[in-house]
Amino acid sequence: MRLRHLTIVAALAAVFPAAVLAAAPEPAEPAQKPWLDRSLSADQRAKLAVQAMTQKEKLRWVFAYFGHDFAGKKKIEEALPQSAGYIPGTPRLGLPALFETDAGIGVASQSGPNVRERTALPSGITTAATWDPKVAYAGGAMIGSEARASGFNVMLAGGVNLMREPRNGRNFEYAGEDPLLAGVMVGNAIKGIESNNVISTLKHFALNDQETGRNELDARIDKAALRMSDLLAMEFAFEVSDAGSVMCAYNRVNGPYACENSYLLNDVLKRDWGYPGFVMSDWGATHSTVNAANNGLDQQSGHEFDKSPYFAGALEEAIKTGAVPQARLDDMAYRIVRAMFAKGVVDNPLKKDVAIDFAKNGAVSRVTAEEGMVLLKNEGRALPLAKDVRTIAIIGGHADVGVLSGGGSSQVYPRGGMAVKGLKPDVWPGPVVYYPSSPLRAIQAQAPNAKVVYDDGTDPARAAKVAAQADVALVFATQWIGEANDAQTLALPDRQDDLIASVAGANKRTVVVLENGGPVAMPWLARVPAVLEAWYPGTSGGEAIANVLFGAVNPSGHLPATFPVSEQQLPRPKLDGDPKVPELQFHIDYTEGAAVGYKWFDLKGHKPLFPFGHGLSYTTFSYSGLSSQMKDGRLHVRFKVTNTGNVAGKDVPQVYVSPLAAKWEAPKRLAGWDKVALQPGESKDVEVTVEPRLLGMFDEASRTWRIAKGKYKLMLAEDASGANATSVTVDVPAATLDVRGRPQKR
């Protein structure tokens, strides 16, 4: 009879999961609630809270709902409208519900009639291009404040997947190709979000590096190479931020799905890194009950996207039968509520009707855009534009009304509505959204006496005629990509290469402004004197672009990713999988291992279109006094930076390290950097301390980092190409570090 009863419960749970978990009468509220004592540690409080929970209450914490109608099902009533998710709280214990919002660019909204209109940061790759952790933190703090003001205490941010595939539709959400840069920048963004007593995720764990076939592909890679690349980036981000949650990815990794991958979740994350937070699945990334729970998944997210409510009645029965230990459920609940205590979610209840200072937040977005724009080319001082320019032709990109954003779950809807309506796709991963920040109007404000003429760029011949009559032509070229929507080529879409070539042929002072999600090819590059990479520039993008074009802001962004000449330079020239057959099972062999991005280009001797770290300024800089020494087991690098030009600016001196005897995955690695603001003629002394793991190779068998004794070259450069670089050598002693990069105890 008991077995029959459990079978009935499981069957009911598959159809009515919430009803089954809520069927038993609620126990009385305890007279004492010691877990609410703020003087106790988060660990102590979580342990006490879980001890006071009933089995039903524990099960509620591990099972999450989508916050919007889906596949004909109405959203759970308690969830905030058009939101990402909801997890019921335990009111009798003083534990609030969790309200979840996408994503890392701002408070996103599911599409529909009543979208939230909030401040959008520029794309994540723009923040990475600032190379300024303080900017990343400020942006995170801003969007975290809007999340809390909007009624959310969980933000699904923190994307740190390395750019293994430049055509990946979600590259704009992430932070480029280097583990150190990506980890530090995203870690600071998460830290900023969580400064608002909001839990942030760190995602997508791991190797969710393309959208084509993301639910079916098996990412195959040597474990040591994985530890030195994608996992190292996430490890750095975790160490900087102490993110409250980790979101596991859709894809498989060396066989098992990421969300039931014991190597990733139990061995690496929880054992080796000592991660105390909880692992939530991506929406639709849970594939089992017993395997997922036992192999490290703590919470099934957006269960409506999965084939079954695996962590509802099925999990309850699995625990009763012993397939999943009771201790495992206790640990799952413990990790969730521990994060709530650690991040201040319990002690700082959400408030209603909190005002948002949109003007202030828009300024944060604008500064991020300005700091992250990269001046790729500037021959003959084509930029900055003179204030007394007489005629300006603005061509393409809907630059008369707005700036582009990326698509998918991270989509933030703008205040004032969309600048351009009726664009396709208008359904997932759309709609295509342009923020109502007009570059044209901002340019007019910078040059009030100029005649500004706009052409939409749909007819290259007509655009060329308009350009021919202007002193300068500004071509706004766009590339819309988004979640579930990889670019199939590095070429700009809609024959924009032809448009740029036509305009450049008619006006020698043609400046190209790119609004795109990642690297693009530029067959017209030799024909234009200047190119400004503006990425997806966010809520105040039009103003930011104008400020940089006219020199009100000196560009200081540097590329966080290599721009290839063409797909033929990539490890996989053809995108794996087939977007027309999404259910196709396939695998990707990451034979490049840890040689991602500039490391691959170095290894193969490819000359890129623009190297990693590249970025020009309206002033010039010089380096001097490079020296290094080992001190307290760490390598310290010192040098001086001088502004040798006539205007104030910011430089990003980069330190790369190469072993002269030992063999690495590639000739060199980024070892550190700084962002330095200097007035004309001013100099500053800079010191960079090299993270010890960047000097070693990971040994999977012993789970240690091995640093070989010998001479290492330190190169101080303006980008990864090594042009105009200076270098010194330093003797580094042999060392063995534990799995977390600490000196191993003998």
Beta strands, then each sheet from edge to edge (+ up, - down):
strand 1: 65-67
strand 2: 83-87
strand 3: 98-101
strand 4: 154-155
strand 5: 199-205
strand 6: 218-220
strand 7: 245-248
strand 8: 252-253
strand 9: 278-281
strand 10: 374-378
strand 11: 391-395
strand 12: 403-404
strand 13: 434-435
strand 14: 451-455
strand 15: 472-478
strand 16: 510-515
strand 17: 530-533
strand 18: 587-589
strand 19: 621-631
strand 20: 634-643
strand 21: 649-651
strand 22: 654-659
strand 23: 669-673
strand 24: 676-678
strand 25: 683-690
strand 26: 697-699
strand 27: 704-707
strand 28: 710-717
strand 29: 726-732
strand 30: 735-737
sheet 1: 1+ 2- 3+ 4+ 5+ 7+ 9+
sheet 2: 8+ 6+ 18+
sheet 3: 10+ 17- 16- 15- 11- 14-
sheet 4: 12+ 13-
sheet 5: 19+ 20- 25+
sheet 6: 21+ 24-
sheet 7: 23+ 22- 28+ 29-
sheet 8: 26+ 27- 30+
end
